[in-house]
């Protein structure tokens, strides 16, 4: 496959990803007051960032990979974004001891994988999404490198 057609294929996969994320994570805007603030693509990764006044949610994936959801505590100081702590949806779920076993065969399509991440974020992340970051110090102790994952660009 030529570089140009591979690039075109990856962009098409990202467009599919963006559509699936917007549909699945719509609850962020309707239930938690988030706005979509950025979409991006850099081979091989696609991402969408959502933000409200206290929280940033990054949904990233490689076209054929498992989506990754990161949740970050933010604040604004004189118009400058301050990043105060971050975790992943997986660590949050693990900490709350509700890591559900799902049928992986049913999650083969990107749309299904993205929807599953959205369900998990809605179910397990409501406290963080509303600005309750009391679990964040415990989660950060378990994964001190999560801030590197949040640095997408």
Secondary structure as UniProt FT lines:
FT   HELIX           3..24
FT   HELIX           26..32
FT   STRAND          35..42
FT   TURN            43..44
FT   STRAND          45..51
FT   STRAND          55..62
FT   TURN            63..64
FT   STRAND          68..77
FT   TURN            78..79
FT   STRAND          80..88
FT   HELIX           89..95
FT   TURN            96..97
FT   HELIX           104..107
FT   HELIX           110..124
FT   HELIX           126..129
FT   TURN            130..131
FT   TURN            134..135
FT   HELIX           136..142
FT   TURN            144..145
FT   HELIX           146..150
//
